[in-house]
Amino acid sequence: MAVGSLTQEIPSLNGLGLMLLGLLLGMAGVVAVRRQA
């Protein structure tokens, strides 16, 4: 619940944080697929 409290304290960075996490997860997924292929 620590992450939830942080996002509530800093709502302006919530959207940016989610976008950055999404980009990192997407890049990690692409790299994993390329390594498997």
Buried (B, 14 or more C-beta within 10 A) or exposed (E): EEEEEEBEEEEEEEEEBEEEEEEEEEEEEEEEEEEEE
